[in-house]
Structure formats: structure tokens, C-alpha cells
Amino acid sequence: MTAYSGRHFLQIPGPTNVPDRVLRALAQPTIDHRGPDFAELGLDLLQRVKPVFGTSGPVVIYPSSGTGAWEAALVNTLSPGDHVLAFETGHFATLWRDMAEGLGLVVDFVPGDWRRGVDPAVVAERLAADKGHRIAAVMVVHNETSTGVTSRVPEIRAAIDEAEHPALLLVDTISSLASIDFRHDEWGVDVTVSCSQKGLMLPPGLGFNAISDKALAAASSARLPKSYWGWAPILEANERGFFPYTPPTNLFYGLREVLTLLEEEGLPAVFARHARHAEATRAAVRGWGLEVLCADEREYSGSLTAVLLGEGHDADKVREIILDRFDMSLGTGLGKLAGRVFRIGHLGDFNDLTLAGTLAGVQMGLELAGVPIDPDGLQDAMRVLRTA
């Protein structure tokens, strides 16, 4: 194996780098998860996590991946044979569709080109045509991790309201929470799905559902099978700070420290920092003469940038060279984007100098891979960082 000095640059769009303060918090001794110290920890976390989602309602925390939180959103609100409206915005939207079908739901899947988010006009059109209100839920990926495209959730909510349709709005914020502005209550979201290993700067292992009153009401009649994922026993135990199964105590210590970090910086500043880094990254990509995959500037992602290479160039080869020469990991192209794009993650525990080093490594890797670029691309990014 090659020996590297310095730190590994983990610039995939999650899992992200875990801050040192959080790593130290994770290393605390485990305590009795049925005792008073844990109850105090649980009650504290369940309240302090709410502003991150932009909600005053309950947030359920699972020992799970984001995929588990997807399933929880579906099985707690829907019944076998229910119709759901979903959109092909990328690889993860497609996987969520597959899960819904596997659970016995009927999915109206609107095709897309993986370069644009959900079109609110199409939402309005499909729901207006659904005179019998067969569609029980609309499934939206807020920030598609495979493409770097952010759907406009407030406009989607407005489209649902315009159609006067009762469908639930289920939103995946797995790669947007604590990185891109999101407001569960204000935007009328019914279930917000998320996880720990991206903007929350933790290792994988926590899944989240933020739940509206309307979703809680739907849960009372939802008939999809559930046991582990059921909201009711979790919410009942949460009232006392506990969980109906063994919780991941050390991840909770880490979450407590993450919430402190976010409170210290302030969520508006967190969102502005991510937006600045995204703008600088796009400046570099354009300066190199390459193409940002996202085709609509209203939908640019603050979490990651997917870079589209031209014909004759293998994005995975570029990634391989960058990993071998500079000890930096970039995100691969997923699904039908395999070999065509690489993804630069710029979310979580991240600052201007980390981004400058990341983009320098990308520029050198592109040159070594024989991709024709303008070397002034890095300077374009640095100008954005200097003037922000």
C-alpha cells in the first residue's frame, strides 16, 4: 500500500468528515440507556434537533441509515395499494421509487433527465388531474446526492395547495439537512427524512423523521406492515427521554456536540457558508471549461457539485488518479451517470482552505488524466472565496 502523509481528503458528498470535537464526544463511556442520565440526554436532543428541521413538532430518531428513514416515512403514513407521485431526479429518487413499489404502493413515476429537479408545474398538473384524490403522497428528494440538483420544495408545496389536493408531502433531506435552507413547518412538509452522516457531520447510524400533525393523523389509519419503524411506541417512550429499543448512545453524544456546533455558528451562517463554497466550486468548473451537471441555476446544490466530462474522458479514471496521487476521494457517478461525472462534496465540516485544497487536487488530477482544461479555473474559485 502507498503510504501518505497528512490527512486524507474525504470530498465525497457523504459520509463527511467528522469534526474533532465530535470524535471526542463519541469516545465517552456508554451509560445505562434506562437510567436518569440517559433520559436527560434524550430529552435534550429531542428538543434541540427540532430547529435543524425547522419544526416545532416531533422528530423521531432511529438507529438506521437514511434508507431506513425512507421506509419509516412510507410505512407509517400509507396503506397497501395507495398511489404515490414521485419524480426521476436521480439515482436516489429512483431507489426510493423502488422501495415504494416493493412495499406494495403504486408509483406514478415522472421521468426526468437527472439534470433538473421536480417541476412544480408538473406537480400541479398531475394533482389537478387526480379528481378522485387517489394519490396519497408526493415523494420529493430535496437535494439529489447523485446529481447536485436541489428541488424547490416551497414551490412544490404551493403547487399542491393550488390543486387543493390532500396528498401528503414526503421529502428526503438526506444531503441537504444542516447544509441547505430547509423549513419543515413553514414549507408544509408532512414527513422529512434525513440521516446523520452528511450535513450533521456524524458517522452513519442515525435516521430521522420529522412529522407533521397531518402525517400523525394519517399514521392512525396506515396499514402497511411495520414493527421496528412504527412511530407510536417511539413517540410514547420519547416523552420520558427513552426509546423502545437499545439506542446508539455514543452517536447521541456526537449529535449533542453537533447541535452545539450548529448553534454556535448559527444555521443562517451555515447555509451561507455552503452556498459560498458551492459558488466557488462552480466557478472553478466553468473556469476549467467543464460543465456543471445541474442545468437550472435555481436548483444549484449547496452540498455538492457534479462535474460532467465530455465524450472520450472517463470520470472514474480521473477519480482514480486523484486518489492515487493526492489521497483525495471524490464521489463517483451513480446509475446512468457512471463514468460520466465525478462529484465534489463541499458540505459539513468544511472551510475555505479545505475547498481551495480540494479544487487544487481536482485541477491537477484533470491535467494528469489528459482532460483539456484552462488552469485559471482554480483562480476563478479563489476570487469567489476572497471576495465573499
C-alpha positions in Angstrom: 0.0 0.0 0.0 1.1 3.6 -0.7 2.0 5.5 2.5 0.6 9.0 2.6 1.5 11.9 4.9 -1.1 14.4 6.0 -4.8 13.9 6.2 -7.0 12.1 3.7 -9.3 14.5 1.8 -12.7 12.9 2.0 -14.6 15.0 -0.5 -17.4 12.7 -1.3 -21.0 14.0 -0.6 -21.2 11.9 2.5 -20.2 10.3 4.7 -18.5 13.6 5.5 -15.6 14.5 7.8 -16.3 14.2 11.5 -15.1 17.2 13.5 -12.5 16.6 16.2 -14.9 17.8 18.9 -17.5 15.3 17.7 -15.0 12.5 17.6 -14.1 13.2 21.2 -17.7 13.3 22.2 -18.3 9.9 20.6 -15.5 8.4 22.8 -17.3 9.0 26.1 -18.2 5.9 28.2 -21.6 4.3 27.4 -24.2 4.8 30.1 -27.4 2.9 31.1 -30.0 3.6 28.4 -32.7 3.1 31.0 -31.2 5.4 33.6 -31.8 9.1 34.5 -28.7 10.3 32.8 -29.8 8.9 29.5 -33.3 10.3 30.0 -31.8 13.8 30.4 -29.7 13.3 27.3 -32.6 12.0 25.3 -35.0 14.9 26.2 -32.3 17.4 25.5 -31.6 16.0 22.0 -35.2 15.6 21.0 -35.8 19.3 21.7 -32.6 20.7 20.3 -32.8 18.8 17.0 -36.1 20.4 16.1 -34.7 23.8 14.9 -32.4 22.0 12.4 -35.5 20.6 10.7 -37.4 23.9 11.1 -40.1 22.3 13.1 -41.8 22.6 16.5 -43.3 19.1 16.1 -41.8 15.7 16.9 -38.6 14.3 15.3 -38.2 10.5 15.6 -34.6 9.3 15.7 -33.8 5.7 14.5 -30.7 3.6 14.8 -30.6 3.4 11.0 -29.4 4.7 7.7 -31.3 7.2 5.6 -32.8 4.3 3.7 -34.4 3.1 6.9 -35.8 6.6 7.5 -37.3 6.4 3.9 -39.1 3.2 4.8 -40.4 4.6 8.1 -41.9 7.6 6.2 -43.8 5.3 3.9 -45.0 2.5 6.3 -46.2 5.0 8.9 -48.4 7.0 6.5 -49.6 4.7 3.7 -51.5 1.5 3.1 -51.1 -1.3 0.5 -52.3 -0.2 -2.9 -52.0 3.5 -2.2 -50.9 5.7 -5.1 -47.9 8.0 -4.8 -46.4 10.6 -7.1 -42.6 10.5 -7.5 -40.0 12.1 -9.8 -36.9 10.8 -11.6 -34.5 13.4 -10.4 -31.6 11.0 -10.0 -30.3 7.7 -8.6 -31.7 8.1 -5.1 -35.1 9.2 -6.2 -35.2 6.0 -8.3 -34.2 3.9 -5.3 -37.0 5.4 -3.2 -39.4 4.6 -6.0 -38.2 1.0 -6.0 -38.7 0.8 -2.2 -42.2 2.2 -2.5 -43.1 -0.4 -5.2 -41.5 -3.2 -3.1 -43.8 -2.2 -0.2 -46.9 -2.6 -2.3 -47.5 1.0 -3.3 -48.5 2.1 -6.8 -45.9 4.7 -8.0 -46.7 7.3 -10.7 -43.0 8.0 -11.6 -42.5 11.1 -13.7 -39.4 10.6 -16.0 -36.5 13.1 -15.9 -33.1 13.7 -17.3 -31.2 13.8 -14.0 -30.2 17.4 -14.6 -33.2 19.1 -13.2 -35.3 18.9 -10.1 -39.0 18.4 -9.6 -41.1 20.7 -11.8 -43.8 22.3 -9.7 -45.9 22.8 -12.8 -46.0 19.1 -13.3 -46.9 18.5 -9.7 -49.9 20.9 -10.1 -50.9 19.3 -13.4 -50.8 15.7 -12.1 -52.7 16.5 -8.9 -55.3 18.6 -10.7 -56.0 15.7 -12.9 -56.4 13.4 -9.9 -60.1 14.3 -9.3 -60.7 11.3 -7.1 -57.7 12.0 -4.9 -56.2 8.6 -5.4 -52.7 10.0 -4.9 -52.0 9.7 -1.2 -48.5 11.2 -1.2 -45.9 13.2 -3.2 -42.3 12.0 -2.8 -39.6 14.5 -3.4 -35.8 14.3 -2.9 -34.9 17.8 -1.8 -31.2 17.6 -2.8 -30.4 14.7 -5.2 -27.0 13.4 -4.0 -26.2 11.7 -7.3 -26.6 14.9 -9.4 -26.2 18.0 -7.2 -29.7 19.3 -8.1 -31.9 20.8 -5.4 -35.7 20.7 -6.0 -37.7 23.8 -5.0 -39.8 22.5 -2.1 -41.7 25.7 -1.4 -42.9 25.9 -5.0 -43.9 22.2 -4.9 -45.9 22.9 -1.7 -47.6 25.8 -3.5 -48.4 23.6 -6.4 -50.1 21.0 -4.1 -52.1 23.8 -2.4 -53.0 25.3 -5.8 -54.5 21.9 -6.8 -56.4 21.8 -3.5 -55.1 18.2 -3.1 -54.9 16.4 0.2 -51.8 14.4 -0.7 -49.0 14.2 2.0 -45.7 15.7 1.1 -42.7 13.4 1.9 -39.3 15.0 1.5 -35.8 13.4 1.6 -33.3 15.9 3.1 -30.5 13.3 3.4 -27.9 15.5 1.7 -29.4 18.9 2.4 -30.3 19.0 6.1 -27.9 21.4 8.0 -26.4 22.4 4.7 -29.2 24.0 2.6 -32.1 26.0 3.9 -35.0 23.8 4.8 -38.2 24.6 6.8 -40.4 21.6 7.6 -43.2 23.6 9.2 -43.1 26.7 7.1 -43.0 24.8 3.8 -45.8 22.4 4.8 -43.8 19.2 4.7 -45.5 16.2 6.3 -42.6 13.9 6.7 -39.0 15.0 6.4 -36.5 12.1 6.0 -32.8 12.5 6.9 -29.7 10.9 8.4 -26.6 11.6 10.4 -23.6 11.3 8.1 -23.8 14.3 5.8 -24.6 17.8 7.0 -24.9 16.6 10.6 -21.2 15.6 10.5 -21.6 12.3 12.3 -20.8 8.7 11.3 -23.6 6.7 9.6 -26.1 5.3 12.0 -28.9 7.7 12.8 -32.1 8.1 10.7 -34.7 10.8 11.2 -38.4 11.5 10.6 -39.8 15.0 11.3 -43.5 14.6 11.4 -46.4 17.0 10.9 -49.8 16.8 12.6 -51.3 15.7 9.3 -48.8 12.8 9.0 -49.5 11.7 12.6 -53.2 11.6 11.7 -52.5 9.5 8.6 -50.5 7.1 10.8 -53.6 6.2 12.7 -55.1 4.5 9.7 -52.0 3.5 7.7 -52.0 -0.3 7.1 -48.5 -1.0 5.7 -46.8 -3.6 7.9 -44.4 -2.1 10.5 -42.9 -3.0 13.8 -39.4 -1.6 14.3 -40.3 1.5 12.2 -43.6 2.3 14.0 -43.8 5.9 15.2 -46.3 5.3 18.1 -44.1 3.3 20.5 -41.1 5.6 19.8 -43.1 8.8 20.5 -44.6 7.3 23.6 -41.1 6.4 25.0 -39.7 9.7 23.9 -42.0 11.6 26.2 -39.7 10.4 29.0 -36.5 10.7 27.1 -36.2 7.0 26.3 -36.6 4.6 23.3 -38.4 1.3 22.9 -35.1 -0.5 22.0 -31.4 -0.1 22.7 -30.4 3.3 21.3 -27.0 4.3 19.9 -25.8 6.2 23.0 -22.4 7.2 21.7 -23.9 8.6 18.5 -26.2 10.6 20.7 -23.2 12.1 22.4 -21.9 13.0 19.0 -25.3 14.5 18.0 -25.3 16.7 21.1 -21.9 18.1 20.1 -23.0 18.6 16.5 -26.1 20.6 17.7 -23.8 22.8 19.8 -21.5 23.4 16.8 -24.5 24.4 14.6 -25.9 26.6 17.4 -22.5 28.4 17.8 -22.3 29.1 14.0 -26.0 29.7 13.5 -28.0 28.0 10.8 -28.2 31.1 8.5 -24.3 31.3 8.6 -24.1 27.5 8.0 -26.3 27.9 4.9 -24.4 30.9 3.6 -21.0 29.1 4.0 -22.3 26.1 2.0 -23.7 28.5 -0.7 -20.3 30.3 -0.9 -18.4 27.1 -1.3 -20.8 25.8 -3.9 -20.5 29.1 -5.9 -16.7 28.9 -5.8 -16.7 25.3 -6.9 -19.0 26.1 -9.9 -16.6 29.0 -10.7 -13.7 26.5 -10.9 -15.7 24.1 -13.1 -16.7 26.8 -15.5 -13.2 28.2 -15.5 -11.7 24.8 -16.4 -14.1 24.8 -19.4 -16.2 21.9 -18.0 -19.9 21.6 -17.4 -21.9 21.6 -14.1 -24.4 18.8 -14.4 -27.2 20.8 -12.9 -28.9 22.6 -15.8 -31.0 25.1 -13.9 -29.2 27.7 -11.8 -32.3 28.0 -9.5 -31.5 24.4 -8.5 -27.8 24.5 -7.8 -26.8 22.5 -4.8 -25.0 23.9 -1.8 -23.9 20.4 -0.7 -22.1 19.1 -3.8 -21.3 19.8 -7.4 -21.5 17.1 -10.1 -19.0 17.7 -12.9 -19.9 16.4 -16.4 -17.0 15.3 -18.6 -17.1 15.3 -22.3 -17.0 12.3 -24.6 -13.8 10.4 -24.6 -13.0 11.1 -20.9 -13.6 8.7 -18.1 -14.6 10.4 -14.8 -13.7 7.3 -12.8 -10.2 7.4 -14.2 -9.9 11.0 -13.1 -11.1 9.9 -9.6 -8.6 7.1 -9.6 -5.7 9.3 -10.4 -6.7 11.9 -7.8 -7.0 9.2 -5.1 -3.7 7.6 -6.0 -1.6 10.8 -6.3 -3.2 13.2 -3.8 -5.0 10.9 -1.3 -8.4 12.5 -2.0 -11.7 10.8 -2.5 -14.3 12.2 -4.9 -17.9 10.9 -5.4 -18.4 8.5 -8.3 -21.1 8.8 -11.0 -24.1 6.6 -10.0 -26.6 4.8 -12.2 -26.7 6.1 -15.7 -24.1 8.8 -14.8 -21.4 6.2 -14.1 -18.1 7.2 -15.8 -19.6 10.5 -17.0 -19.5 12.6 -13.8 -17.5 12.9 -10.7 -19.0 14.6 -7.6 -17.2 17.1 -5.4 -18.7 17.2 -1.9 -18.4 20.5 -0.1 -20.7 20.0 2.9 -20.3 19.5 6.6 -17.1 20.4 8.5 -15.6 22.5 5.7 -13.8 25.8 5.3 -12.3 28.0 2.6 -8.8 26.5 2.7 -10.2 22.9 2.6 -12.1 23.9 -0.5 -9.1 25.5 -2.1 -7.0 22.4 -1.5 -9.8 20.2 -2.8 -10.1 22.2 -6.1 -6.3 22.3 -6.5 -6.3 18.5 -6.3 -9.1 18.2 -8.8 -7.3 20.5 -11.2 -4.1 18.6 -11.0 -5.9 15.3 -11.4 -7.7 16.5 -14.5 -4.4 17.6 -16.0 -2.8 14.3 -15.2 -5.8 12.5 -16.8 -5.3 14.4 -20.0 -8.6 16.3 -19.8 -8.1 19.6 -21.6 -8.8 22.4 -19.1 -7.9 26.1 -18.5 -5.6 26.2 -15.5 -7.2 29.6 -14.5 -10.2 27.6 -13.1 -8.6 27.5 -9.7 -8.0 31.2 -9.7 -11.7 31.8 -10.5 -12.7 29.8 -7.4 -10.2 31.7 -5.2 -11.6 35.0 -6.4 -15.0 34.0 -5.2 -13.6 33.0 -1.8 -11.6 36.2 -1.5 -14.5 38.5 -2.3 -17.3 36.7 -0.5 
